[in-house]
């Protein structure tokens, strides 16, 4: 098995999960890392045993690096992805794929022109929980899925995140921040979305940071912080979804699917864990199902899958085309709210192939 060299641009809050997660795959070598703050890159190099810390320009000029992981802030994702593609490398970005549909289309068009691939987080749908759900769904455990619910309800990130301002600026908010986990998870199970109806709101005009080091800083809210609506999938399934930074406490389920022969309870799509529960038609309670896939995977499995996809010339599971479709879906909530109409989703994507059950940790095929 050949080794694929990887570079990382952006060594901020999320980078540790990627550096640690990619270490689980012996065919990945993180050859270089870069950050606008040079000391961050140097610290990452020392902590995670990265080949070298360097500038973005130096990283992109390295002929040995095949995949570049883009961990910059959301509004920079498309611009950095274009730099990566122009350097002749595969661009794998943290979610969301971009903050506008036009940016996403431009990145995909450039990748096609260059004969390169793009990939995007979240890759949590490749964890034990959602892959088990996929196996059960494909095996007919709940019959034909006809409906579902998905809820991400919290009171924002200003109490814990060290630098939370961007969550409340255009390109932020609960749908573009946390929605990718939920919508991607649903698309991985049900396939692409046909149309969206939504209502959105900004319930609080400002937020006060209580985390360090910016405790006491007041943020002006510039993006919707509560989004609720309905997804109609191409396969006919209808899912109610809400994502919010305006809720103090709730008792709603995280995600459930309802089929002609039963119901399925799915785990938090922001994790790689279970449990997965099924209630067959007529059952009085849920039955927890054994996981068919490892729950020890973590961020970076999508990069590993991309590396194997390049070697074996198969489609990547966490592909840019799916991420662009998910972005179209997420942006449609606000568009629907403003226009008071359904928004038809023009883009489509392939439902990613499931992972083989029982796959040992560190392998992809």
N, C-alpha and C positions, 0 to 999 in steps of 0.2 A: 504494500500500500504506500503510495507516494505521500510525501509531506507537503502540505500547502502552507505557504508563508502568508501571515496576516499582519496588517498594520492597523493601528487604532488612532483615530483622530478625536481628541476630546478625552481628558482624564479626570472628569468631574465626578459628581455624586454616584452615577450609575456604573461607572467604569469598572469598579472593583468586582461587581457581579459578573461582568463579561470576562475580565482577566481570569477570575477564579473558575468560571464555568468552562472556558475554552481549554483549561488545563486538563479537563477530564477526557479529552480526545487526543490520543497520541499522534494522530496524523495532522494536527494543527500546530504550527509554530508561530508564536507572536514575535515577529522579528523587530518591530519598531513601534514606538508610540510618540504622539506629538500633542501639544496643547499650546494655546496662545500664552498661557502662563507657564513658562519653561520649567519652573520648580515643580509643578504638578506632574509633568511628564517624567522628570528625574525621579520623583518620589514613587511613581508607578513602576518605573523600570526597576528600582531597588526592591520594592515590595513584592512584585510579581515575577521577577526574573525575566523581564522583557529584554530582547536582544540589545536595543539601544533606544535612548531618548533623543529626539531630533526635532527639527522644524517640519511643518507640514510640507513645504517644498522639497525638503530632503527625503521625507517619507515617500512622497509621490514619485520621486525620481528613482527610487530603489527598484531595479529591474527584477529582483527576486520576489517581491511582494505581489501576490495575485489577488487577494481580497483586502479591501480596506473597510473597517468598521467605523461608521460615522456616528459619534456620540456627542455631537454638538447640540446646541439648543434648537428647538423645533423650527424657528424662523430661518435658521441657517441650513437646515437639512438639504433642501433642493440645491442651493448654491454649492455646498461642499460636495454633494453627490455628482454634480456636473464636473467639478474639478477632478474628482476621482476617475470618472469615466473618460475625461479628456486625457488623463494620464495612462489610459489603456488598462485600467483595473476594474474589477467587479466592485460595485458599491453596495454595501450592506449597512442600512441605517437604523438607528433607534427610531421608535415610533414617535409621531406619525411620519408617514413617507414624505409629506410636504404639508404646508398649511393652506395652500390653495390648489384647486383642481388644475389650473393652468400650469402651475409649477410641476405638479406630478406628471402631467402629459408631456411637458418639455423634457423631463428627465427620462421618461420611458422612450421618447422619440430619439433622444441622443444615444441611449443604450442600444436601441435597434440599429441606428446608423453605424455605431462603432462595433456591432457584433458582440456586445457584452451583456452580462446579466446584472440585474439588480435584485436585492433582497431587503427585507425589512422585518423588524420586530413588530408585534410580539411573537415570540416562539413558544409561549407557554402552552399553546394548543398541542405541542409535541410532548407535553408532560404526561405522567401516568394517568392523571384524572381524565383529561379530555380524550386521550387516545383510547382509554377504556370505554368512555362514552361513545366514541366513534365505532368501536368494535361492536358494542351492544346495539347501537342504532342500525348499523349495516346488517346485523344478524336478525333484525326484526323484533327486538326485545319489547318495544312498545308499539309495534305496528307502524303505520304511516304517520309521521309527525304532522300534526294539524295546527298546533298553537304552542306558545311558550311565553315565558316572562324572564326579564333580566333587570336587576337593580344594582346600581352603584350609588349609594347614598351616604354622604359624610359631610363634614363641615370644613372641607378645604385643607390645604397643606401648610398654612401659615403658622401652625402650632409646632411643627416638627422639621420642616424642610429648611436648610440653612440659607437658601436663596430663592424664595417662593414667588417673587414678583411676576415672573413670566407666566405663571399659571393663570393670572388675571388679565393678561394682555391678549390682543388678537393672536390667534394661533394656540392659545391656551384654553382654559376651561375644562370642566369635567368630561366633556365628550371627546375632545381631541387628546386629552391627557390619559384618561382611564377608559374611554370608550373603545380604543383599539383592542384592548383585551377582550371585551365583551363581544363586539361586532366580529372580530376575527375568529373568536371561539365559535360563534354562531355560524359564520360562513364555512368554517372547517367542518361543521356537522351537517349543515343544511344546504350549502352551496350559495350562489350569488343572490343578491337582493334585487327585486323588481321595482318596488316603489316605497316611498317613505311619507308618513304624515307626522308633523311635530309641532309642539308649542314650547317656546323657550322664554326665560326670564332672567333678569339680574336683580336678585332680591335685596342685596346690600350694596350701596354705592361705593363703600370703601371697606378695606380689611386692615386690621392691625396685626403686624407680625409679633408673635410671642416667642418664637424660637431665637436661638443665638446663631450668628452674631448681630442680627438686625432687629433685635427686640425693640418694640416701640415704633418702628417705621410704619407709616400709613400708606397703603396701596390703593390707588384709584382703580376700581374694577371697570374693565373695558371690553368684557366678553361675557356672553351668557353663562350663568353659573347653575342654572337648573334647566334641563332639557328632558322632555318626555314625549313619547310618541309611539308609533307603530311601524313595524317593518313587515312588508309582504315579500316573501321569498319567491323566486322563480318556481320552486316546487309547490307553491301554494300555502306553505306554512305561514302563519301570522303570529308575530311576536311583539308583545308590549315591552317597552324598555324605558328606563329612566336613569339618568346620570345627574348627580347633584353635588354641589359644594355648599348647599344651604340647609342641610338636615342634621340636627343634633343627635338624634337616636331613632332607630327604626327596628322593625321585626319582620321585614319582608325577606323572602327567599332570595338567594344570590342569582341562581339561574335554574329554570325548570323547563322541560319539554313535555308536551302532552300529545300522546298518540292515540290511534284508534284502538290499541290493545293494552294501554297502560301509560304510566308517567315516569319520567326520569328526573332525578335531582342531580345537578352537576355542581362541582366545587368552584371555589373562587378562581376565575380565569386569569387572575394576576399571580397565580402560583402554579407549580408543576405537580401538585398534590391531588389526593382524593379528599373525601370519599365520593363515590358515585352510588346512588341509590335508585332502585326501580320498584315501582308498585304496579303489579299486574292488574288488569281489569278485575274489579271486585275485591281486591285485597284491602284489608283494613289498615295496613301500615306499610312503611317502606322496608325494603330488604337491601342491606349494603352488599354491593357486588365486589368480588375479588378483583384487584387491579390486574389488567392484562399486560401492563407496561410499567417500567420502573418509575417511581416517584422521586428518584434521586437526581434526575436531570435538572438543569438550571440554565439561566441565560447563557447564550453561546451555542446552544444546540442547533439553532437556526443557521449559524455560521458554519458549524460542522456539517450540517446537511447540505449547505451550499457547496462546500469543498468537495463532498462526495458526489454531488450532482455534476460538478464540473469534470470530475475524473471519469464518471460513468456515462456522461452525456444524457442524463435523465433530467426531468423537470425538478427544480428545487421546490420544497414545500412552502417555505416562508418567502415566496416570490414577490417581487415588486408589483407585479400586475394585480395580485390579490390585495396588497397594501393600498394601491391606488384606488381599487374598487371600494375598499373599506373607507378610505378618505372621502370618496364621493358620497357614500352613505351617511357618514357623520356630518358632513357639511350640509346635507339635505335637510336636517332637522331645523336649522336656523332659517334656511331658505323657505321651507314649508311654513314655518311660523310667520315669517314676514309677508308671504303671499297668500296665506290662508288657503292653500291648495295642496294636493298631493304633489310630490316631486318624483317623476319617473327617473330611474337610475339607468343612464345610457350605457355605462361600462359593464362589462362582465368579466368573470375570472373563472378559472378551473377550480373545482373543489380539490384541495391538495390530497395526494394519496396518503393513506394511513401508514404508520410505521408497522413493520412486522411485529407481531406479539412476541413477548419473551426476549426481546433484543437485549443483549448484555450492555451494561453501561459502558460508554466509550465507543460503541459501534453505531452505525447508521443504516446499514443495509444487511 
